[in-house]
Amino acid sequence: MYGWIFRHLPGPLWVRILTSAALVACALALMVQFLFPWMSQFTTLTDSTIGSAQQP
Amino acid sequence: MAQQQTQQAAAMPDDGTGTGSEGPRPGGHRPRPARRKGRPSTGDIVRKVVQIVGELLLTAGLILLLFVAWELWWTNVEADAKQSQAVQGFAKSFAGPVAPVAPANPAGPPNYGKPVVAQAPEHGGMIGIMYIPRFGPDYSRPIIEGTGSDILDTLGLGHYGTTSMPGAPGNFAVAGHRQTHGAVLDNIHLLVPGDKIYVQTKDGYYTYVFRNNQIVLPSRTDVLLPVPTQPGATPTESYLTMTSCNPRFGAQERIIAYSLLESWQPASAGPPQEIAKQVAQTAGKG
């Protein structure tokens, strides 16, 4: 999969290395911005309130 | 023609084992279209599927590791920045001396009368700053109205809207994360009876003394009662109740820390001696 993507990137080797680094950075940014905050609702680590007193 | 077929046949096993790897490609010769025409064996397809599934699983594992790093480390970095910004914003707008002011009558303990009880702000409004010297000389966290994740996940301590405000007879209850998002109450188990906890609001300083802690199940809402854990009792004293997760990296239980209001002094009297340096530093005048 990753090999296939790498082979299909345009340009010489160093351009493809730079492009893939940029793609990885993009993926990281998307994960930090959207995926991880969404995932954190499934960890119970962050429940610090008491029972039904929790406000919306 | 026969020669070409032998070449194709020779290329076939290479195609199977070398999929995805950067095999040598002599002279830009791309035998790919020729390969597509050749019918891939079942083994090739299985290998390809296994490879893609493997790469996806490795990716999922990596994402989970990154998530753990994000949750346990990066959320703290983000929340610390937001919280110190909130604390500094509050300190800037705080009207009052940042150094202790000597009482008019030096003989005898100063008496500033009954503590001022402020109106609770709207959800998300800032009540004040909490200083806990036991958690370190630089520990100052904002206290925000509300205990939703929008408050607790970035802004620090959240005040339970159903409980009273500092200084009022009853229970001033706040929640804070033990881990992640600033880990505002990470060291709650280190409090020693007698430790001072200072709450600075726009009206003044409320000094609480830590009394005890208790580990309860998350359903125990009675810890938030005006007299904690005593339904129907009429409060005569002011409590400060802090709730957080327990154990430290879990949430099966809650750790509750109870403190009692010891004294109050108005903003015009300056901060209590123990936190004077910190208050001055936060206000940028130290």
Boltz contact constraints between the chains, C-beta under 6 A:
constraints:
  - contact:
      token1: [A, 1]
      token2: [B, 52]
      max_distance: 6.0
  - contact:
      token1: [A, 1]
      token2: [B, 55]
      max_distance: 6.0
  - contact:
      token1: [A, 3]
      token2: [B, 20]
      max_distance: 6.0
  - contact:
      token1: [A, 36]
      token2: [B, 67]
      max_distance: 6.0
  - contact:
      token1: [A, 36]
      token2: [B, 70]
      max_distance: 6.0
  - contact:
      token1: [A, 39]
      token2: [B, 67]
      max_distance: 6.0
  - contact:
      token1: [A, 44]
      token2: [B, 251]
      max_distance: 6.0
  - contact:
      token1: [A, 45]
      token2: [B, 179]
      max_distance: 6.0
  - contact:
      token1: [A, 45]
      token2: [B, 180]
      max_distance: 6.0
  - contact:
      token1: [A, 45]
      token2: [B, 251]
      max_distance: 6.0
  - contact:
      token1: [A, 46]
      token2: [B, 180]
      max_distance: 6.0
  - contact:
      token1: [A, 47]
      token2: [B, 251]
      max_distance: 6.0
  - contact:
      token1: [A, 48]
      token2: [B, 175]
      max_distance: 6.0
  - contact:
      token1: [A, 48]
      token2: [B, 177]
      max_distance: 6.0
  - contact:
      token1: [A, 48]
      token2: [B, 244]
      max_distance: 6.0
  - contact:
      token1: [A, 48]
      token2: [B, 245]
      max_distance: 6.0
  - contact:
      token1: [A, 49]
      token2: [B, 147]
      max_distance: 6.0
  - contact:
      token1: [A, 49]
      token2: [B, 175]
      max_distance: 6.0
  - contact:
      token1: [A, 50]
      token2: [B, 221]
      max_distance: 6.0
  - contact:
      token1: [A, 50]
      token2: [B, 224]
      max_distance: 6.0
  - contact:
      token1: [A, 50]
      token2: [B, 243]
      max_distance: 6.0
  - contact:
      token1: [A, 50]
      token2: [B, 254]
      max_distance: 6.0
  - contact:
      token1: [A, 51]
      token2: [B, 218]
      max_distance: 6.0
  - contact:
      token1: [A, 51]
      token2: [B, 219]
      max_distance: 6.0
  - contact:
      token1: [A, 51]
      token2: [B, 221]
      max_distance: 6.0
  - contact:
      token1: [A, 52]
      token2: [B, 221]
      max_distance: 6.0
  - contact:
      token1: [A, 53]
      token2: [B, 160]
      max_distance: 6.0
  - contact:
      token1: [A, 53]
      token2: [B, 162]
      max_distance: 6.0
  - contact:
      token1: [A, 53]
      token2: [B, 221]
      max_distance: 6.0
  - contact:
      token1: [A, 53]
      token2: [B, 224]
      max_distance: 6.0
  - contact:
      token1: [A, 54]
      token2: [B, 147]
      max_distance: 6.0
  - contact:
      token1: [A, 55]
      token2: [B, 146]
      max_distance: 6.0
  - contact:
      token1: [A, 55]
      token2: [B, 147]
      max_distance: 6.0
  - contact:
      token1: [A, 55]
      token2: [B, 148]
      max_distance: 6.0
  - contact:
      token1: [A, 55]
      token2: [B, 161]
      max_distance: 6.0
  - contact:
      token1: [A, 56]
      token2: [B, 148]
      max_distance: 6.0
